Amino acid sequence: MQEIVLASGNAGKLRELQQTLGGSDVRFIPQKELGVTDADETGLSFVENAIIKARHACEITGKAAIADDSGIEVDALNGEPGIYSARYAGDSSANADRVNNLKLLESLAGVPENRRTARFQCVIVYLRHARDPMPLICQGTWEGRILFEECGVNGFGYDPLFFVPTHGCASAELDPSVKNQLSHRGQAIRQLLQCWNSRH
């Protein structure tokens, strides 16, 4: 059985990755279990940051790694918070999701519903080893808009503020299995599995 490091310290992301990737002949190990600390995300794009995180995990463990970098782009804010979504309000505590959501609502104060369009972006990178010259890079996009208040208790991050037009509710009101079918991360993971199966 192949062991692959999941290069993330985000419990919500780890849960979604394991749910969607599970069932194959691969064992996914959260980086924390192998003593891998979070990488410094110094890239200027989701792709760069995902590669940085995957390479960091490969270098420390000597194993293959999968990393995700994702965030939300809000059109009325010129694409912010983008790659800074997780640290939008500068808070890295357990309360960060709530603080980030409050800042987003404040930033959009007075912006009408038809101008609150947004999308989640996700890039997933698979590196066979730290010097892999041809990483697998998969991407997913989920279109929606930002609500005026939080709704729902499922998910994490900006899910309570992200309205899903196809289902008429917030992402945080969706059953996790439905969310995994629709979401940016679910799309990127399915791409990864297709590429993976063609390689092996």
C-alpha positions as CSV (number, residue, x, y, z in Angstrom):
1,M,0.0,0.0,0.0
2,Q,1.3,3.4,-1.0
3,E,1.5,6.1,1.7
4,I,0.9,9.7,0.7
5,V,1.2,12.7,2.9
6,L,-1.8,15.1,3.0
7,A,0.0,18.4,3.3
8,S,-2.5,20.4,5.3
9,G,-3.1,21.4,8.9
10,N,-6.7,22.3,8.2
11,A,-9.0,19.7,9.8
12,G,-11.9,20.6,7.5
13,K,-9.8,20.1,4.4
14,L,-8.3,16.9,5.7
15,R,-11.8,15.5,6.4
16,E,-13.0,16.4,2.8
17,L,-9.9,15.0,1.2
18,Q,-10.1,11.7,3.1
19,Q,-13.8,11.3,2.4
20,T,-13.4,11.9,-1.3
21,L,-10.1,10.1,-1.9
22,G,-10.8,7.1,0.4
23,G,-11.4,3.6,-0.8
24,S,-8.3,3.2,-3.0
25,D,-5.1,1.2,-2.3
26,V,-3.5,4.3,-0.8
27,R,-3.1,5.3,2.8
28,F,-3.3,9.1,3.3
29,I,-1.4,10.4,6.3
30,P,-2.1,13.9,7.7
31,Q,1.2,15.7,7.8
32,K,0.9,16.4,11.5
33,E,1.2,12.6,12.2
34,L,4.6,12.7,10.6
35,G,5.8,15.8,12.4
36,V,5.5,18.1,9.4
37,T,4.8,21.8,10.3
38,D,2.9,24.1,8.0
39,A,4.9,25.5,5.1
40,D,5.4,29.3,4.7
41,E,3.0,30.2,1.9
42,T,5.1,32.7,0.0
43,G,3.6,32.2,-3.4
44,L,1.4,34.7,-5.2
45,S,-1.1,32.2,-6.6
46,F,-3.0,29.1,-5.5
47,V,-0.8,27.0,-7.7
48,E,2.5,28.3,-6.3
49,N,1.3,27.8,-2.7
50,A,0.0,24.3,-3.3
51,I,3.4,23.3,-4.8
52,I,5.2,24.9,-1.9
53,K,3.1,22.9,0.6
54,A,3.5,19.6,-1.2
55,R,7.2,20.0,-1.7
56,H,7.7,20.9,2.0
57,A,6.0,17.7,3.0
58,C,7.9,15.6,0.5
59,E,11.3,17.0,1.7
60,I,10.6,16.3,5.3
61,T,9.0,12.8,5.0
62,G,10.6,11.4,1.8
63,K,7.1,10.4,0.7
64,A,4.8,11.5,-2.0
65,A,2.4,14.4,-1.0
66,I,-0.9,16.0,-1.9
67,A,-1.5,19.6,-1.1
68,D,-4.5,21.9,-1.6
69,D,-4.6,25.6,-1.8
70,S,-7.9,27.2,-2.0
71,G,-9.9,30.3,-1.2
72,I,-12.7,32.6,-2.2
73,E,-12.6,35.4,-4.8
74,V,-15.2,38.2,-4.4
75,D,-15.8,40.2,-7.6
76,A,-16.8,43.4,-5.7
77,L,-13.5,43.2,-3.8
78,N,-11.3,42.7,-7.0
79,G,-10.8,39.0,-6.2
80,E,-10.0,39.4,-2.5
81,P,-9.5,37.7,-0.2
82,G,-8.1,35.1,-2.8
83,I,-4.9,33.4,-1.6
84,Y,-5.2,35.2,1.7
85,S,-8.6,33.7,2.5
86,A,-7.5,31.7,5.5
87,R,-5.8,34.7,7.1
88,Y,-8.0,37.5,5.8
89,A,-8.6,39.1,9.2
90,G,-5.1,38.2,10.4
91,D,-6.4,35.8,13.0
92,S,-4.9,32.3,13.1
93,S,-6.7,31.1,16.3
94,A,-9.5,28.5,16.5
95,N,-11.9,31.4,16.0
96,A,-10.4,32.5,12.6
97,D,-13.3,31.3,10.4
98,R,-15.8,33.5,12.4
99,V,-13.5,36.5,12.3
100,N,-12.8,36.1,8.6
101,N,-16.5,35.9,7.8
102,L,-17.2,39.0,9.9
103,K,-14.5,40.9,8.0
104,L,-15.9,39.8,4.7
105,L,-19.4,41.0,5.6
106,E,-17.9,44.3,6.7
107,S,-16.0,44.7,3.5
108,L,-19.2,44.1,1.5
109,A,-21.4,46.4,3.6
110,G,-23.8,48.3,1.3
111,V,-23.0,46.1,-1.7
112,P,-26.3,44.9,-3.3
113,E,-27.1,41.2,-3.8
114,N,-26.5,41.3,-7.6
115,R,-23.0,42.6,-7.1
116,R,-22.0,40.0,-4.4
117,T,-20.9,37.4,-7.0
118,A,-18.0,35.2,-5.8
119,R,-16.4,31.8,-6.4
120,F,-14.4,29.3,-4.5
121,Q,-11.2,28.2,-6.2
122,C,-9.2,25.1,-5.4
123,V,-5.9,23.8,-6.7
124,I,-4.7,20.3,-5.7
125,V,-1.1,19.3,-6.4
126,Y,0.4,15.8,-6.3
127,L,4.2,15.4,-6.1
128,R,5.8,12.0,-6.3
129,H,8.9,13.4,-4.6
130,A,10.4,16.7,-3.6
131,R,12.1,17.2,-7.0
132,D,9.2,15.9,-9.1
133,P,9.6,18.0,-12.3
134,M,6.1,17.3,-13.5
135,P,3.6,17.7,-10.6
136,L,0.0,16.8,-11.2
137,I,-2.0,20.0,-10.9
138,C,-5.8,19.9,-10.8
139,Q,-8.2,22.8,-10.4
140,G,-11.9,23.3,-9.5
141,T,-14.2,26.4,-9.4
142,W,-17.5,26.8,-7.6
143,E,-19.6,29.8,-8.5
144,G,-22.0,31.5,-6.1
145,R,-22.5,34.8,-4.2
146,I,-22.0,36.1,-0.7
147,L,-25.0,36.2,1.6
148,F,-25.7,39.1,4.0
149,E,-25.5,36.9,7.1
150,E,-24.2,33.4,8.0
151,C,-26.5,30.4,7.5
152,G,-26.0,26.7,8.3
153,V,-23.6,24.8,10.5
154,N,-21.9,22.3,8.1
155,G,-18.6,22.8,6.5
156,F,-15.9,25.4,7.5
157,G,-14.4,28.6,6.4
158,Y,-16.7,30.8,4.3
159,D,-19.3,28.0,3.8
160,P,-21.9,29.8,6.0
161,L,-21.7,32.9,3.7
162,F,-21.5,31.2,0.3
163,F,-24.9,31.0,-1.4
164,V,-25.2,28.1,-3.9
165,P,-27.6,29.2,-6.6
166,T,-28.3,25.6,-7.9
167,H,-29.5,24.5,-4.4
168,G,-30.9,27.8,-3.1
169,C,-29.0,27.7,0.2
170,A,-25.6,28.3,1.8
171,S,-22.8,25.8,1.4
172,A,-23.0,25.3,5.1
173,E,-26.6,24.1,4.8
174,L,-25.7,21.3,2.4
175,D,-25.2,17.7,3.4
176,P,-21.5,17.0,3.3
177,S,-21.9,14.4,0.6
178,V,-23.8,16.9,-1.6
179,K,-21.2,19.5,-1.0
180,N,-18.4,17.1,-2.0
181,Q,-20.2,16.6,-5.3
182,L,-20.5,20.3,-6.1
183,S,-17.6,22.0,-4.5
184,H,-14.4,23.3,-5.9
185,R,-12.4,20.8,-3.8
186,G,-14.6,17.9,-5.0
187,Q,-14.1,18.9,-8.6
188,A,-10.3,19.1,-8.2
189,I,-10.1,15.8,-6.4
190,R,-12.1,14.0,-9.1
191,Q,-9.7,15.5,-11.7
192,L,-6.8,14.2,-9.6
193,L,-8.3,10.7,-9.4
194,Q,-8.8,10.6,-13.2
195,C,-5.2,11.7,-13.8
196,W,-3.9,9.4,-11.2
197,N,-5.7,6.4,-12.7
198,S,-4.3,7.2,-16.2
199,R,-0.7,7.3,-14.7
200,H,-1.0,4.0,-12.7
